[in-house]
Amino acid sequence: MKVGDLVRLSAYGTKRVFNQSIKVYGADQTGLIVSISPNAVYPYSVRWCKTAHDSRLDRHNRRELKRAYR
């Protein structure tokens, strides 16, 4: 994955309690990868489309995300 990719939560990501604020607006919502920090535990910064905290970026690991197709 790279900056600018559209992503969704994977099955693993939807099961995590940490991602409950994203699932409230629908598990199928999309987000945009804004930045990647290669040495971080949660390297992917994602801006989600429909969350209540639009000004905040959520950080995720690769296992929590999958590419959004159509």
Backbone bond lengths (Angstrom), bond angles and torsions (degrees), N, CA, C in turn:
res aa  C-N    CA-C-N  psi(-1)  N-CA   C-N-CA  omega(-1)  CA-C   N-CA-C  phi
1 M - - - 1.443 - - 1.517 109.47 -
2 K 1.325 114.80 152.96 1.460 119.93 -178.99 1.520 109.56 -140.64
3 V 1.306 115.64 169.49 1.462 121.66 179.09 1.529 108.99 -60.88
4 G 1.330 115.73 134.15 1.458 120.84 -179.79 1.513 113.91 99.29
5 D 1.327 118.76 -9.49 1.463 121.55 178.60 1.529 110.48 -74.44
6 L 1.325 115.99 143.29 1.455 121.76 172.45 1.520 108.25 -86.42
7 V 1.337 116.62 134.24 1.455 121.27 -176.43 1.519 110.67 -133.17
8 R 1.328 114.93 163.15 1.459 124.48 172.48 1.515 107.54 -131.94
9 L 1.312 117.58 167.85 1.458 120.42 174.17 1.519 109.44 -74.43
10 S 1.308 116.55 138.48 1.460 121.29 175.33 1.528 108.71 -79.68
11 A 1.306 117.35 178.14 1.459 121.36 177.19 1.531 110.49 -60.27
12 Y 1.311 116.48 -40.54 1.460 121.28 177.11 1.529 110.56 -64.53
13 G 1.317 117.00 -41.44 1.454 121.31 -179.22 1.519 113.18 -65.14
14 T 1.325 117.56 -34.65 1.461 120.45 179.45 1.524 111.99 -72.84
15 K 1.324 117.81 -23.45 1.457 121.20 179.88 1.526 113.04 -80.83
16 R 1.312 117.45 -19.76 1.462 120.81 -177.06 1.520 111.39 -75.67
17 V 1.315 116.38 135.42 1.464 122.55 179.64 1.527 110.56 -64.09
18 F 1.308 117.14 -32.38 1.464 122.35 -179.69 1.530 112.01 -56.73
19 N 1.313 117.86 -28.89 1.464 121.91 -175.29 1.527 113.79 -97.14
20 Q 1.325 117.85 16.09 1.461 120.83 -178.44 1.532 112.39 -60.98
21 S 1.330 117.73 -35.58 1.463 120.03 -178.61 1.530 111.75 -66.46
22 I 1.302 117.21 -24.94 1.464 121.33 177.79 1.527 110.08 -81.05
23 K 1.331 116.67 -39.94 1.460 121.16 -177.39 1.520 113.03 -70.08
24 V 1.327 118.67 -21.25 1.460 121.82 179.96 1.524 110.74 -57.39
25 Y 1.321 116.85 -36.27 1.460 122.05 -178.07 1.520 112.48 -92.95
26 G 1.309 118.30 10.01 1.456 122.29 178.47 1.509 111.58 115.07
27 A 1.316 116.19 131.33 1.461 121.00 -177.89 1.527 111.87 -71.31
28 D 1.325 116.83 -14.80 1.464 119.51 -177.05 1.519 113.09 -97.32
29 Q 1.322 118.65 12.94 1.457 118.83 -179.50 1.524 111.59 -73.19
30 T 1.297 115.59 156.62 1.461 120.85 -176.57 1.521 111.03 -107.40
31 G 1.312 113.59 158.05 1.451 121.06 176.85 1.513 109.74 -138.88
32 L 1.316 116.11 167.97 1.453 123.12 -178.33 1.523 108.59 -119.56
33 I 1.337 116.47 128.42 1.457 120.04 176.36 1.525 108.03 -73.17
34 V 1.335 115.46 120.15 1.456 121.34 -175.79 1.521 111.44 -96.35
35 S 1.334 117.01 -39.12 1.462 119.99 178.86 1.520 109.85 -154.21
36 I 1.327 114.82 161.25 1.457 122.33 178.80 1.528 108.22 -132.18
37 S 1.328 115.79 127.36 1.472 122.11 175.58 1.517 107.54 -109.76
38 P 1.320 119.22 101.04 1.461 121.98 -170.02 1.528 115.63 -60.08
39 N 1.326 118.80 -28.51 1.465 119.96 -176.61 1.517 113.82 -95.21
40 A 1.314 118.89 4.48 1.458 122.51 -177.35 1.529 110.99 -89.05
41 V 1.326 115.85 157.34 1.466 121.09 176.07 1.525 109.86 -68.91
42 Y 1.334 116.40 -40.04 1.460 122.57 175.89 1.533 107.36 -114.94
43 P 1.316 117.23 84.86 1.471 120.29 -169.65 1.524 116.39 -77.47
44 Y 1.320 119.05 -21.26 1.462 120.85 -172.61 1.526 111.38 -95.09
45 S 1.337 116.76 119.20 1.459 122.05 173.59 1.520 107.54 -93.92
46 V 1.327 116.13 122.70 1.464 121.40 -174.72 1.524 109.51 -122.15
47 R 1.328 115.98 133.74 1.459 121.61 172.57 1.528 106.43 -102.12
48 W 1.332 115.96 112.85 1.458 121.75 -177.82 1.516 109.98 -84.40
49 C 1.322 116.91 147.83 1.463 122.10 -173.52 1.528 114.07 -73.24
50 K 1.317 118.58 -44.26 1.464 120.73 -169.51 1.520 115.24 -112.01
51 T 1.298 119.93 17.05 1.462 119.59 -177.37 1.519 111.10 -81.97
52 A 1.315 115.81 159.11 1.465 121.59 -178.88 1.523 111.62 -72.48
53 H 1.310 117.30 -24.32 1.466 121.12 -177.84 1.533 109.66 -103.02
54 D 1.314 116.13 67.06 1.464 121.80 -175.73 1.524 113.73 -62.24
55 S 1.331 116.84 -30.63 1.458 118.67 -175.87 1.527 112.33 -78.81
56 R 1.334 117.68 -11.73 1.455 121.84 -177.06 1.522 110.68 -100.92
57 L 1.316 116.42 144.95 1.455 121.63 175.67 1.516 109.09 -100.14
58 D 1.311 116.86 136.85 1.464 121.34 175.58 1.508 108.88 -95.86
59 R 1.328 116.24 141.83 1.461 121.66 179.71 1.522 108.64 -106.51
60 H 1.332 115.62 139.03 1.459 121.72 -176.48 1.522 110.23 -140.58
61 N 1.344 115.49 159.33 1.459 119.18 170.80 1.528 108.02 -96.80
62 R 1.289 116.48 171.19 1.471 121.83 -173.61 1.526 111.78 -62.78
63 R 1.300 116.85 -33.86 1.464 120.71 -176.78 1.531 112.05 -66.48
64 E 1.310 118.04 -26.03 1.464 122.01 -178.06 1.529 113.12 -80.81
65 L 1.319 118.09 -13.72 1.461 121.63 -172.65 1.516 112.51 -117.18
66 K 1.321 115.40 152.98 1.465 121.58 169.91 1.515 107.15 -141.23
67 R 1.318 115.95 155.57 1.466 120.28 -179.69 1.528 110.32 -67.63
68 A 1.306 115.37 143.10 1.465 121.02 177.22 1.514 108.38 -91.65
69 Y 1.294 116.56 123.45 1.462 122.25 177.37 1.520 108.15 -112.18
70 R 1.310 116.24 126.29 1.466 124.09 178.87 1.480 112.46 48.58
